């Protein structure tokens, strides 16, 4: 853990500020194994925190200000905790928003200064923003001696993104960045935020496949899908589609218009697939998990209509490459990443072959890499300055 970005942020802190940081915190990005577009329907998701994260080296300060330098952009921002101003458009809107949400919840914050760097790819559907938010919350908790309640912090970070930054995301990204567990995915009930760690099947690995396409028009499409899901829930007379079972859906589906029917079918079936996937993982049924992952992609492609040609192409290539048990798009869709469940002994050859075949087919270079499940937001070092 204490190589890579850990060492970089510590060294840069020492170089730029002339002392060692008092704390180093990290919070991971995530990849969602299964359970897509179910979170804002009060449903079930099963993400895992990945071994790419936002790292912050910091020390407290007593003037009520936060001063943060991002190495990735080589920019510094400073804001006063007593004079937060909504409307910032830069990267610093995220730490400002977290500060606002924490103070609005009654936390008394202490200022700090820090160095931040992140190796979660931006815009790839791996939740770099949630990673940044949870790392910031961990920094505030460390600097001010705040009690760390992972679920509460996830909710407040989501509030920051929704109400300060202005992105209408669900709770999944912040929750997994807060509660991730090494070696496991986490089954999360998005209604009450109960969760349990679920082990990956033995001798399997998760491979992330970045299509090198980025999401276009995703905000308007997301809002449209969300409205369609709400309309379907209203038709069924429930608070959210999470409350509709497959049998009830099938019995009344023909009364819905075709588009709303497809959207609802995806959510209802995806919730069931997610619960089935957790059971398959707990019993070590890798083949069953792979089948469910495949079915999730087909549903996202045909019923929810949030894939693009490159996502479909890299998934098709992965499925016909030796070692693959299942593959699907992950994240909001319309670009970004797919994932594959792969037999571990064949993972390296799988990565090489998929990268080559995808490049041949599309002339795009796809970053493809193993993803190791990691812990959620944590303090990695403290009192370094002593």
Buried (B, 14 or more C-beta within 10 A) or exposed (E): BEEBBBEBBBEBBBEEBEEBBBBBBBBBBBBBBBBBBBBBBBBBBBBBBBBBBBBBBBBBBEEEBBBBBBBEEEEEBEBEBEEBEEEBEEBBBBBBBBBBBBBBEEBEBBBBBBBBBBBBBEBBBBBBBBBBBBBBBBBBBBBBEBEBEBBBBBBBBBBBBBBBBEBEBBBBBBBBBBBBBEEBBBBBBBBEBEBBBBEBBEEBBBBBBBBBBBBEEBEEBBEEBBEBBBBBBEBBEBEBBBBBEEEEBEEBBEEBEEEBBBBBBBBBBBBBBBBBBBBBBEEBBBEBBBBBBBBBBEBBBEBBBBBBEBBBBBBBBBBEBEBBBBBBBBBBBBBBBBBBBBBBEBBBEBBEBBBEBBEEEBEBEBBBBBBBBBBBBBBBBEEBEE
